[in-house]
Structure formats: structure tokens, C-alpha cells
């Protein structure tokens, strides 16, 4: 029996948890002020990427909600450069938070999110997309990278 994956929206909890962990476990700081402000860039990039990818799905009348079968394969907009721009945006936001916080513990969360997505969620979704779209998705996989 195949385990059912839960909606990845719970990953949004990584943001407050990473902030709390930063203060609860104040392990050595890797990044110091004023360099911490550089973390704003990946946060903004992540937000813009998420909005653009969500908009592209909406324009193609394909649900963005986890677990809903896609109506069509979206390969334009942010999906031209990444097969998973919404997941990429989440990792970017967490990376930005880690840079702003600057501590070792805060960098664990974007790495953890990346690994969970890359090893569990994305392979599961890719199996569904291959079954639904066949060669069209396989060709897309060969021309567009999973992340960047």
C-alpha cells in the first residue's frame, strides 16, 4: 500500500519554527549585519516566483492545489525554467529568512525543506504527471530542470 502524502502547505510552519529555533538554539552566527539584509532578495524573489507560477497555473485553468489532478501540462512562464517553481519559491523564502537570521540552525530549515520536496513530494507528483501526460511530460522533464 502506497503512503498518501499530506498537503505541503504545512511547510509554511517552517518560517515561524525557524525563527523560534534561531532564538531557542542560538548556535554560532554565520552571517552578521549588515550582510543579513541580503536575505530580503531571496524572499522577494520567492514571493514573486510564487505569484507568477500560481498566476500561470490559473491562466492555464490548472489547479494549484496539492492532490488535484492537473488539466493540462503548464510549460510556460516560470515553468520554462523550473519544473517546480512554487516549491522553489518556498525554499527561496526560507533561505532568505536563514540569511536574515544568520545562525547555523536557521540554515537547517531550507535544507530540510529542499530534501523533503526533492526526495518525497516531487517524485510522487512526477509519477502522476508521467501517467497523465506521458511522452509530453517526459520530454518536458528532459528539457527543463527540476529546480533551476
C-alpha positions as CSV (number, residue, x, y, z in Angstrom):
1,X,0.0,0.0,0.0
2,X,1.4,3.4,-1.0
3,X,1.5,6.1,1.7
4,X,-0.6,9.2,0.9
5,X,1.3,12.4,1.1
6,X,-0.3,15.3,3.1
7,X,-0.7,18.7,1.6
8,X,2.7,20.5,1.7
9,X,1.1,23.8,2.9
10,X,2.2,22.7,6.3
11,X,5.7,23.7,5.2
12,X,4.6,27.3,5.9
13,X,5.2,26.4,9.5
14,X,8.9,26.2,8.8
15,X,9.1,30.0,8.8
16,X,7.9,30.6,12.4
17,X,9.7,27.4,13.6
18,X,13.0,28.5,12.0
19,X,12.6,31.9,13.7
20,X,11.8,30.2,17.1
21,X,14.7,27.8,16.7
22,X,17.1,30.7,16.0
23,X,16.3,32.2,19.4
24,X,15.9,28.9,21.3
25,X,19.2,27.4,19.9
26,X,21.4,30.5,19.3
27,X,24.2,28.5,17.8
28,X,27.1,30.4,16.1
29,X,26.1,33.1,13.7
30,X,27.3,32.6,10.1
31,X,26.2,35.9,8.7
32,X,26.5,39.2,10.5
33,X,24.9,42.6,10.0
34,X,24.7,44.4,7.6
35,X,25.0,41.4,5.3
36,X,21.8,39.9,6.8
37,X,19.8,42.4,4.7
38,X,20.8,40.4,1.7
39,X,18.2,37.9,2.8
40,X,15.5,40.2,1.5
41,X,16.5,39.4,-2.1
42,X,15.6,35.6,-2.0
43,X,12.5,36.4,0.0
44,X,11.2,38.8,-2.6
45,X,12.3,36.5,-5.5
46,X,10.4,33.7,-3.8
47,X,7.3,35.7,-3.4
48,X,7.4,37.0,-7.0
49,X,8.1,33.5,-8.3
50,X,5.2,32.0,-6.3
51,X,2.8,34.7,-7.6
52,X,3.9,34.3,-11.2
53,X,3.7,30.5,-11.1
54,X,0.3,30.5,-9.4
55,X,-0.9,33.0,-12.0
56,X,0.4,30.9,-14.8
57,X,-1.5,27.8,-13.5
58,X,-4.6,29.9,-13.1
59,X,-4.3,31.2,-16.7
60,X,-4.0,27.7,-17.9
61,X,-7.0,26.6,-15.8
62,X,-4.9,24.1,-13.9
63,X,-5.4,23.7,-10.2
64,X,-2.5,24.8,-8.0
65,X,-3.9,22.8,-5.0
66,X,-1.9,19.8,-3.9
67,X,-3.6,16.5,-4.8
68,X,-5.8,17.9,-7.5
69,X,-5.1,16.4,-11.0
70,X,-3.8,18.9,-13.5
71,X,-6.0,19.7,-16.5
72,X,-3.0,20.4,-18.8
73,X,0.7,20.5,-18.6
74,X,1.9,24.0,-18.0
75,X,5.3,24.7,-19.5
76,X,5.4,28.4,-20.0
77,X,6.1,31.3,-17.7
78,X,8.2,30.3,-14.6
79,X,7.7,26.6,-15.7
80,X,10.1,27.2,-18.6
81,X,13.0,27.4,-16.2
82,X,11.9,25.2,-13.3
83,X,9.5,22.2,-13.2
84,X,8.7,23.2,-9.6
85,X,8.7,27.0,-9.3
86,X,6.2,27.0,-6.4
87,X,8.4,24.7,-4.3
88,X,11.5,26.6,-5.4
89,X,9.8,29.8,-4.1
90,X,9.3,28.2,-0.7
91,X,12.9,27.2,-0.4
92,X,14.0,30.7,-1.6
93,X,11.9,32.3,1.1
94,X,13.3,30.0,3.8
95,X,16.8,30.7,2.6
96,X,16.2,34.4,2.8
97,X,14.9,34.0,6.3
98,X,18.0,32.0,7.2
99,X,20.3,34.7,5.8
100,X,18.4,37.4,7.8
101,X,18.6,35.3,11.0
102,X,22.2,34.4,10.2
103,X,22.6,31.5,12.6
104,X,23.6,27.9,11.7
105,X,20.3,26.5,13.0
106,X,18.2,28.7,10.7
107,X,20.0,27.3,7.6
108,X,18.8,23.8,8.5
109,X,15.2,24.6,7.5
110,X,15.7,25.5,3.8
111,X,17.9,22.4,3.5
112,X,15.3,20.2,5.2
113,X,12.5,21.6,3.1
114,X,14.6,21.0,-0.1
115,X,15.3,17.4,0.9
116,X,11.7,16.6,1.7
117,X,10.5,18.1,-1.5
118,X,13.2,16.6,-3.7
119,X,13.1,13.1,-2.2
120,X,9.4,12.7,-1.3
121,X,7.0,15.1,-2.8
122,X,8.4,15.9,-6.3
123,X,9.0,12.2,-7.3
124,X,5.4,11.4,-6.2
125,X,4.0,14.3,-8.3
126,X,6.2,13.4,-11.3
127,X,4.8,9.9,-11.3
128,X,1.3,11.3,-11.6
129,X,2.3,13.7,-14.3
130,X,4.0,11.0,-16.3
131,X,0.9,8.8,-16.1
132,X,-1.4,11.6,-17.1
133,X,0.7,13.3,-19.8
134,X,3.1,10.5,-21.0
135,X,5.7,11.5,-23.5
136,X,4.8,15.2,-23.4
137,X,5.9,15.3,-19.7
138,X,8.9,13.0,-20.3
139,X,10.1,15.5,-23.0
140,X,9.5,18.4,-20.7
141,X,11.5,16.7,-17.9
142,X,14.4,16.3,-20.3
143,X,14.4,19.9,-21.3
144,X,13.6,21.7,-18.0
145,X,15.4,21.1,-14.8
146,X,13.7,20.1,-11.6
147,X,14.8,23.1,-9.6
148,X,16.9,25.6,-11.7
